[in-house]
Amino acid sequence: MTTVLMSSNSQCLHDLRAARPTLWINPLRDPATPNDSAPSLADVVAAQARFRRFAPILARLFPELQASGGRIESALLRAPGMQSALNLPREQGRLWVKTDHSLPVAGSIKARGGIHEVLEFAESLALEHGMIESDTDYTPLVAPSARAFFQRYRISVGSTGNLGLSIGVMASALGFRATVHMSSDAKPWKKARLRARGVEVIEHAGDYAEAVAAGRQEAQQDAYSYFVDDEHSLSLLLGYSAAALQLREQCQMTGIRVDAEHPLFVYLPCGVGGAPAGIALGLHYMYGAHVHTFFAEPTQSPCFLADRLSPGSSVYDWGLNNRSDADGLAVPRASALAGEIMTSRLAGAYTVEDDTLFEHLYRLGETANMHIEPSAAAGFSGPAMLLHTDAGRDYLDRHDLTHRLRGATHLAWTTGGLFVPTDIYTRFAERGELIAKTRRD
């Protein structure tokens, strides 16, 4: 497909090129149409089942998971103070936060996909070599003999930081040799954390795409090397998708209704696209047409939006520089797999200036004591984009949602921040406070 996909908001294309915040509405959204290229609900359930099979192993490998019995989960929390800070009136819905910034082990949303793919690879090796039997006790996988066996294999990945942390930490915990190819915009503290875990970190002068290409090429030269390909990995995407099953349980426990009278708007920070696409797919299976997912990207790195407007394009093709303090979102080209899966599922995508990310990071810390990294703040611009732009209001009207906003849930999905060093977070918050004060004055 080579045509440019535009919504009724024709200003979007001009705003994109000028690196101005903009909202694009997907003209192909059609939740009722089957997508034969997408994984099935059974695939999503199978990913969740794999996490459960490995839960006893995870609880033994990571002390922070003992209380949860090895389950990697995050809380779903109301954020009334942040709702006030965002000037979101109660009659236009309630704001909740899915706190994946606090996921244990990896400290980010990447714990879902990255850990799942390592577990799937370890499981396949163990089954193939008779170390375990299907659906039986997996504890032999933490025995010294298993660790020695896994040591024969190398797991590698290209990353700006968070995916590398999840892959490296999980792989090294099981005994695999682990290598993370990191782009120039990866944060030093993330490299240091990986090296402290015994993970080899290879630094590249180029951007995310170049780090991935280097990692992929190296893995192809070694029969015992397994490369986690963020741009094409179905296993990563399915690991993320399992989050929707947990969210449904949490919504039921907290009394959040999702139906025609109670729409759910979900705002997901987006880098290459695998994590938000996986979650959006899972949510589609849970809630169908009643969930409306929007991807959030930096104004200089909107790779998914660029791909939607002109499939196959990169942010450089639009005259953008791919520079953002939201390092996890600084990706030049979107995942083709994620794009294909989201063709008829995505409600839209919007862009956010870096200054706004820092302001929202600061306000979330002040109002809810949640400490996140800049990329994780992208979701908080979603309600304003939806409610206060022509494109957003048109979307609400066309889908008969305007008069249903009182019963709506706005869900900002945070994605990273648990392991940000205190001094670095303090600098983030100080920058956000200054921006907030300047805008107020």
C-alpha positions as CSV (number, residue, x, y, z in Angstrom):
1,M,0.0,0.0,0.0
2,T,1.6,3.3,-1.1
3,T,-1.3,5.8,-0.7
4,V,-1.2,8.4,2.0
5,L,-3.8,7.8,4.6
6,M,-5.2,11.1,5.9
7,S,-8.1,11.7,8.3
8,S,-10.5,14.6,7.9
9,N,-7.9,16.7,9.8
10,S,-5.8,17.7,6.8
11,Q,-3.8,20.0,9.1
12,C,-2.1,16.8,10.4
13,L,0.4,16.5,7.6
14,H,1.5,20.1,7.9
15,D,1.9,19.8,11.7
16,L,3.9,16.6,11.3
17,R,6.4,18.2,9.0
18,A,6.7,21.3,11.3
19,A,7.2,19.1,14.4
20,R,4.0,20.6,16.0
21,P,1.7,18.5,18.3
22,T,-1.0,17.0,16.2
23,L,-3.7,14.4,16.3
24,W,-4.3,11.9,13.4
25,I,-7.5,9.9,13.2
26,N,-7.3,6.5,11.5
27,P,-9.8,6.5,8.6
28,L,-9.5,2.7,8.4
29,R,-10.6,1.9,12.0
30,D,-13.2,-0.9,11.8
31,P,-13.2,-3.1,14.9
32,A,-15.8,-5.4,13.4
33,T,-13.6,-6.4,10.4
34,P,-11.5,-9.6,11.0
35,N,-7.7,-9.1,10.6
36,D,-6.3,-12.4,9.4
37,S,-2.7,-11.2,9.8
38,A,-3.2,-10.6,13.5
39,P,-2.5,-13.1,16.3
40,S,-5.7,-14.7,17.7
41,L,-7.2,-14.4,21.1
42,A,-5.9,-18.0,21.7
43,D,-2.4,-16.7,21.0
44,V,-2.9,-14.0,23.6
45,V,-4.1,-16.5,26.2
46,A,-1.2,-18.8,25.4
47,A,1.2,-16.0,26.2
48,Q,-0.5,-15.4,29.5
49,A,-0.3,-19.2,30.2
50,R,3.5,-19.2,29.5
51,F,4.0,-16.5,32.1
52,R,2.0,-18.6,34.6
53,R,4.0,-21.7,33.9
54,F,7.2,-19.8,34.6
55,A,5.9,-18.0,37.6
56,P,7.5,-20.3,40.2
57,I,10.8,-20.0,38.3
58,L,10.6,-16.2,38.3
59,A,9.8,-16.1,42.0
60,R,13.0,-18.1,42.7
61,L,15.2,-16.0,40.4
62,F,13.9,-12.6,41.5
63,P,13.2,-11.9,45.2
64,E,11.0,-8.9,44.3
65,L,8.5,-11.4,42.7
66,Q,8.2,-13.7,45.7
67,A,5.2,-11.7,47.1
68,S,3.3,-12.0,43.9
69,G,4.2,-15.7,43.3
70,G,6.2,-14.8,40.3
71,R,3.6,-12.7,38.5
72,I,4.9,-9.6,36.8
73,E,2.1,-7.1,37.3
74,S,1.4,-3.4,37.8
75,A,-1.3,-1.5,39.6
76,L,-4.3,0.3,38.0
77,L,-4.7,3.5,39.9
78,R,-7.0,6.5,40.0
79,A,-5.2,9.8,39.6
80,P,-7.7,12.6,40.6
81,G,-4.9,15.1,41.3
82,M,-3.4,14.5,37.9
83,Q,-6.8,14.8,36.4
84,S,-7.2,18.2,37.9
85,A,-3.7,19.2,36.7
86,L,-4.7,18.2,33.2
87,N,-7.9,20.3,33.5
88,L,-10.0,17.2,32.7
89,P,-13.5,17.9,34.0
90,R,-15.3,15.0,35.8
91,E,-18.2,15.3,33.3
92,Q,-15.7,14.2,30.5
93,G,-14.6,11.0,32.2
94,R,-12.2,9.8,34.8
95,L,-8.5,9.5,34.6
96,W,-6.7,6.2,35.5
97,V,-3.1,5.2,35.2
98,K,-1.8,1.7,34.3
99,T,1.5,1.9,36.1
100,D,3.8,-0.2,33.9
101,H,6.6,2.2,34.9
102,S,6.7,0.2,38.2
103,L,6.8,-3.3,36.7
104,P,9.4,-5.3,38.7
105,V,12.5,-7.0,37.3
106,A,12.9,-4.6,34.3
107,G,11.2,-1.5,35.6
108,S,9.3,-0.8,32.4
109,I,6.6,-2.0,30.0
110,K,9.3,-4.0,28.2
111,A,9.3,-6.5,31.1
112,R,6.2,-7.9,29.4
113,G,7.4,-8.5,25.9
114,G,11.1,-8.9,26.6
115,I,10.8,-11.4,29.4
116,H,8.1,-13.4,27.5
117,E,10.4,-13.9,24.4
118,V,13.3,-15.0,26.6
119,L,11.0,-17.5,28.4
120,E,9.6,-18.8,25.1
121,F,13.1,-19.4,23.7
122,A,14.2,-21.1,26.9
123,E,11.1,-23.2,26.9
124,S,11.6,-24.3,23.3
125,L,15.2,-25.4,24.0
126,A,14.2,-27.2,27.2
127,L,11.4,-29.1,25.5
128,E,13.6,-30.0,22.5
129,H,16.4,-31.3,24.7
130,G,14.1,-33.2,27.2
131,M,14.9,-31.0,30.2
132,I,11.2,-30.6,30.9
133,E,7.9,-32.0,29.6
134,S,5.0,-29.8,28.5
135,D,2.8,-28.4,31.3
136,T,4.9,-30.1,34.0
137,D,7.2,-28.8,36.7
138,Y,9.6,-26.1,35.3
139,T,11.9,-25.9,38.3
140,P,14.6,-28.0,36.7
141,L,15.3,-24.9,34.6
142,V,17.0,-23.2,37.5
143,A,19.3,-26.2,38.3
144,P,23.0,-25.8,37.7
145,S,22.9,-28.2,34.8
146,A,20.3,-26.1,33.0
147,R,22.3,-23.0,33.6
148,A,25.3,-24.7,32.1
149,F,23.2,-25.7,29.1
150,F,21.8,-22.2,28.5
151,Q,25.3,-20.8,28.7
152,R,26.0,-22.3,25.3
153,Y,23.6,-19.8,23.8
154,R,23.7,-16.0,23.3
155,I,20.6,-13.8,23.3
156,S,21.1,-10.4,21.7
157,V,18.9,-7.4,21.0
158,G,19.2,-3.8,19.7
159,S,17.7,-1.3,22.0
160,T,17.5,2.3,23.2
161,G,17.5,1.0,26.8
162,N,14.4,-0.5,28.3
163,L,14.0,-3.5,26.0
164,G,17.7,-4.2,26.5
165,L,17.2,-4.2,30.2
166,S,14.3,-6.7,30.1
167,I,16.1,-9.0,27.7
168,G,19.5,-8.7,29.4
169,V,18.3,-9.2,32.9
170,M,16.1,-12.2,32.1
171,A,18.6,-13.9,29.8
172,S,21.4,-13.6,32.3
173,A,19.3,-14.8,35.2
174,L,18.6,-18.1,33.4
175,G,22.3,-18.4,32.4
176,F,22.3,-17.3,28.8
177,R,25.1,-15.1,27.5
178,A,23.4,-11.7,26.8
179,T,24.4,-8.9,24.5
180,V,22.6,-5.6,24.1
181,H,23.4,-3.3,21.1
182,M,22.6,0.2,22.3
183,S,22.0,3.3,20.2
184,S,23.7,6.7,20.9
185,D,20.6,8.1,22.7
186,A,20.6,5.3,25.3
187,K,21.0,6.6,28.8
188,P,24.3,5.9,30.6
189,W,22.6,4.6,33.7
190,K,20.8,1.9,31.7
191,K,24.1,0.7,30.3
192,A,25.6,0.6,33.7
193,R,22.7,-1.4,35.1
194,L,23.1,-4.0,32.4
195,R,26.8,-4.3,32.8
196,A,26.2,-4.8,36.6
197,R,24.1,-7.8,35.6
198,G,26.9,-9.3,33.6
199,V,25.4,-8.3,30.2
200,E,27.7,-7.3,27.4
201,V,26.8,-3.8,26.1
202,I,27.9,-2.7,22.7
203,E,27.5,1.0,22.0
204,H,26.8,2.3,18.5
205,A,27.2,5.9,17.3
206,G,24.0,5.8,15.2
207,D,20.3,5.6,16.1
208,Y,18.0,2.8,17.2
209,A,17.7,1.4,13.6
210,E,21.5,1.1,13.3
211,A,21.9,-0.6,16.6
212,V,19.2,-3.2,15.6
213,A,20.8,-3.8,12.2
214,A,24.2,-4.4,13.9
215,G,22.8,-6.8,16.4
216,R,20.9,-8.7,13.7
217,Q,23.9,-9.0,11.5
218,E,26.1,-10.3,14.4
219,A,23.5,-12.9,15.4
220,Q,23.3,-14.3,11.9
221,Q,27.0,-15.3,12.1
222,D,26.6,-17.5,15.1
223,A,24.4,-20.7,15.1
224,Y,24.1,-20.5,18.9
225,S,23.0,-16.8,18.9
226,Y,19.3,-15.8,19.2
227,F,18.3,-12.3,18.1
228,V,15.3,-10.6,19.6
229,D,14.0,-8.5,16.7
230,D,11.9,-5.7,18.1
231,E,10.7,-4.7,14.6
232,H,9.4,-8.2,13.6
233,S,8.9,-10.2,16.7
234,L,5.6,-11.9,17.3
235,S,6.7,-13.3,20.6
236,L,7.4,-9.8,22.0
237,L,4.1,-8.5,20.8
238,L,2.2,-11.4,22.4
239,G,4.0,-10.8,25.7
240,Y,2.7,-7.3,25.7
241,S,-0.8,-8.4,24.7
242,A,-1.2,-10.5,27.8
243,A,-1.4,-7.2,29.8
244,A,-5.0,-6.8,28.4
245,L,-6.1,-9.9,30.3
246,Q,-4.8,-8.5,33.5
247,L,-6.3,-5.1,32.9
248,R,-9.7,-6.7,32.4
249,E,-9.4,-8.4,35.8
250,Q,-8.4,-5.1,37.4
251,C,-11.3,-3.2,35.7
252,Q,-13.7,-5.8,37.1
253,M,-12.2,-5.5,40.6
254,T,-12.3,-1.7,40.6
255,G,-15.7,-1.4,39.1
256,I,-14.7,0.1,35.8
257,R,-17.3,-0.7,33.2
258,V,-16.5,-0.8,29.5
259,D,-19.4,-0.9,27.2
260,A,-21.4,1.4,24.8
261,E,-22.2,3.8,27.6
262,H,-18.8,3.6,29.2
263,P,-16.1,3.9,26.5
264,L,-12.5,3.3,27.3
265,F,-9.9,5.6,25.9
266,V,-6.3,4.3,26.2
267,Y,-3.2,6.4,25.5
268,L,-0.1,4.4,24.8
269,P,3.5,5.8,24.4
270,C,4.9,4.4,21.1
271,G,8.4,3.7,19.9
272,V,8.8,1.1,17.2
273,G,5.2,0.0,18.0
274,G,5.4,-3.5,19.2
275,A,4.4,-2.8,22.8
276,P,1.4,-0.6,22.2
277,A,0.3,-2.7,19.3
278,G,0.3,-5.8,21.4
279,I,-1.6,-4.2,24.2
280,A,-4.1,-2.6,21.7
281,L,-4.7,-6.0,20.1
282,G,-5.3,-7.6,23.5
283,L,-7.7,-4.8,24.5
284,H,-9.5,-5.2,21.2
285,Y,-10.2,-8.9,22.1
286,M,-11.4,-7.8,25.5
287,Y,-13.6,-4.9,24.6
288,G,-14.1,-4.7,20.9
289,A,-15.5,-1.4,19.6
290,H,-15.8,0.0,23.1
291,V,-12.0,0.6,23.5
292,H,-10.4,3.4,21.6
293,T,-6.6,3.2,21.5
294,F,-4.3,6.1,20.6
295,F,-0.5,6.0,20.2
296,A,1.6,8.9,21.6
297,E,4.9,9.9,20.0
298,P,7.4,12.8,20.3
299,T,7.0,15.5,17.6
300,Q,10.5,14.7,16.2
301,S,10.1,10.9,16.3
302,P,6.6,10.0,15.3
303,C,7.6,6.9,13.4
304,F,4.2,5.2,13.7
305,L,2.3,8.2,12.5
306,A,4.7,8.7,9.7
307,D,4.2,5.1,8.6
308,R,0.4,5.5,8.8
309,L,0.5,8.6,6.6
310,S,2.9,7.0,4.1
311,P,3.5,3.3,4.7
312,G,7.2,2.4,4.9
313,S,8.4,6.0,5.5
314,S,10.7,7.0,8.3
315,V,10.7,10.2,10.3
316,Y,13.7,11.4,8.3
317,D,11.5,11.3,5.1
318,W,9.3,13.9,6.7
319,G,12.2,16.2,7.5
320,L,12.4,15.4,11.2
321,N,15.5,14.7,13.2
322,N,14.5,11.8,15.5
323,R,15.9,13.6,18.5
324,S,14.0,13.4,21.7
325,D,14.7,13.2,25.4
326,A,12.1,10.4,25.4
327,D,14.8,7.9,24.5
328,G,12.6,4.9,24.4
329,L,10.4,6.6,21.7
330,A,13.3,7.9,19.6
331,V,12.8,5.5,16.7
332,P,13.0,6.4,13.0
333,R,10.9,3.7,11.4
334,A,7.9,1.7,12.8
335,S,7.5,-2.0,13.0
336,A,5.8,-3.3,9.8
337,L,4.3,-6.1,11.9
338,A,2.8,-3.7,14.4
339,G,1.5,-1.4,11.6
340,E,-0.2,-4.3,9.8
341,I,-1.9,-5.5,13.0
342,M,-3.1,-2.0,13.8
343,T,-4.5,-1.1,10.4
344,S,-8.2,-1.4,11.4
345,R,-7.7,-1.5,15.2
346,L,-6.0,1.8,16.0
347,A,-8.2,4.9,16.7
348,G,-5.5,7.4,16.1
349,A,-2.0,8.7,17.0
350,Y,-0.8,12.1,18.3
351,T,2.5,13.8,18.9
352,V,3.8,15.6,22.0
353,E,6.6,18.1,22.5
354,D,9.4,17.1,24.9
355,D,8.7,20.1,27.1
356,T,5.2,18.8,27.7
357,L,6.5,15.3,28.6
358,F,8.7,16.9,31.3
359,E,5.8,19.1,32.6
360,H,3.5,16.0,32.9
361,L,6.3,14.0,34.5
362,Y,6.6,16.7,37.1
363,R,2.9,17.0,37.7
364,L,2.4,13.3,38.1
365,G,5.1,13.2,40.7
366,E,3.6,16.1,42.6
367,T,0.0,14.9,42.4
368,A,0.3,11.2,42.6
369,N,3.9,10.5,43.8
370,M,4.5,8.5,40.7
371,H,8.1,8.8,39.4
372,I,8.4,8.1,35.7
373,E,10.8,8.8,32.8
374,P,10.0,11.3,30.1
375,S,8.8,8.8,27.5
376,A,6.3,7.4,30.0
377,A,4.5,10.7,30.2
378,A,3.4,10.7,26.6
379,G,0.0,9.3,27.4
380,F,-1.1,12.2,29.6
381,S,-1.6,14.5,26.5
382,G,-4.2,12.2,25.2
383,P,-7.4,13.5,26.8
384,A,-6.7,17.1,25.7
385,M,-5.9,15.9,22.2
386,L,-9.2,14.0,22.0
387,L,-11.4,16.6,23.7
388,H,-9.9,19.9,22.5
389,T,-8.9,19.5,18.9
390,D,-11.1,19.5,15.8
391,A,-9.9,16.1,14.9
392,G,-10.7,14.7,18.3
393,R,-14.1,16.3,18.6
394,D,-15.0,15.0,15.1
395,Y,-14.0,11.5,16.2
396,L,-16.2,11.7,19.2
397,D,-19.1,12.9,17.2
398,R,-18.8,10.4,14.4
399,H,-18.6,7.5,16.9
400,D,-21.6,8.9,19.0
401,L,-19.3,9.3,22.0
402,T,-19.7,13.0,22.9
403,H,-22.7,12.5,25.1
404,R,-21.2,9.4,26.7
405,L,-18.1,11.1,28.1
406,R,-19.4,11.3,31.6
407,G,-19.2,7.5,31.8
408,A,-15.8,7.3,30.1
409,T,-12.5,6.1,31.4
410,H,-9.3,7.8,30.2
411,L,-6.4,5.4,30.8
412,A,-2.8,6.7,30.5
413,W,-0.4,3.8,30.2
414,T,3.0,4.7,31.8
415,T,5.9,2.7,30.5
416,G,9.2,3.2,32.4
417,G,10.9,4.9,35.3
418,L,11.2,2.5,38.3
419,F,15.0,2.3,38.1
420,V,15.8,5.9,37.1
421,P,18.5,7.1,39.6
422,T,17.2,9.6,42.1
423,D,19.5,12.4,41.0
424,I,18.5,12.0,37.4
425,Y,14.8,12.0,38.2
426,T,15.3,15.1,40.3
427,R,16.7,16.8,37.2
428,F,13.7,15.6,35.2
429,A,11.3,17.0,37.7
430,E,13.1,20.3,38.1
431,R,13.0,20.8,34.3
432,G,9.3,20.0,34.3
433,E,8.6,22.4,37.2
434,L,10.4,25.2,35.4
435,I,8.4,24.5,32.2
436,A,5.1,24.4,34.2
437,K,5.9,27.7,35.9
438,T,6.9,29.4,32.6
439,R,3.7,28.3,31.0
440,R,1.6,29.4,34.0
441,D,3.2,32.8,34.0
